Amino acid sequence: MQTQAQQFAARIASRPPQALRFAKRLLKAARRLDLPDFLDLCAVFQGICHKTRDHLEAVEALLAKRPAQFQGR
């Protein structure tokens, strides 16, 4: 069980940090916002993420068929 938890934590830690922060904020917001406001917030966060260096790295890594190296930018 410990190994599975460590593997899961490592998998999360390897993801783009800003996208993870936004995902966490969206999970919290889902409890208090109605659907249209929630979807607006999703669109705002997605727009911000698409302008990051990590997004460009994700696309480049996908096209090069290599693991992405996220830096939180």
C-alpha positions in Angstrom: 0.0 0.0 0.0 2.8 2.4 0.8 4.5 1.9 -2.5 1.2 2.5 -4.4 0.7 5.8 -2.4 4.3 6.8 -3.2 3.8 6.1 -6.9 0.6 8.0 -6.9 2.2 11.0 -5.1 5.1 10.9 -7.6 2.7 10.9 -10.5 0.9 13.9 -9.2 4.2 15.7 -8.4 5.3 15.2 -12.1 2.4 17.2 -13.4 2.5 21.0 -14.2 2.2 22.8 -10.8 0.0 25.7 -12.0 -2.5 23.3 -13.6 -2.7 21.3 -10.3 -3.3 24.5 -8.3 -6.1 25.4 -10.6 -7.6 21.9 -10.5 -7.6 22.1 -6.7 -9.3 25.5 -6.8 -11.9 24.2 -9.2 -12.7 21.3 -6.9 -13.3 23.7 -4.1 -15.3 26.1 -6.3 -17.5 23.3 -7.6 -19.2 23.2 -4.2 -20.2 26.9 -4.1 -20.7 28.0 -7.7 -23.6 27.3 -10.0 -22.8 25.6 -13.3 -22.5 28.7 -15.5 -20.1 30.4 -13.1 -18.1 27.2 -12.6 -17.7 26.8 -16.4 -16.7 30.4 -16.7 -14.0 29.8 -14.1 -12.8 26.7 -15.9 -12.5 28.7 -19.1 -10.5 31.4 -17.3 -8.1 28.9 -15.8 -7.7 27.0 -19.1 -6.9 30.2 -20.9 -4.2 31.0 -18.3 -2.7 27.5 -18.5 -2.6 27.6 -22.3 -0.3 30.6 -22.1 2.3 28.9 -19.8 5.7 27.5 -20.7 4.6 24.2 -19.2 1.7 24.0 -21.8 4.2 24.5 -24.6 6.5 21.8 -23.0 3.5 19.4 -22.8 2.8 19.9 -26.5 6.4 19.6 -27.6 6.9 16.5 -25.4 3.7 14.9 -26.9 4.9 15.5 -30.5 8.4 14.3 -29.7 7.0 11.2 -27.9 9.0 11.9 -24.7 8.1 12.6 -21.1 7.4 16.3 -20.4 9.7 18.2 -18.0 7.5 20.7 -16.2 9.0 23.7 -14.4 6.1 25.6 -13.1 6.2 28.4 -15.6 
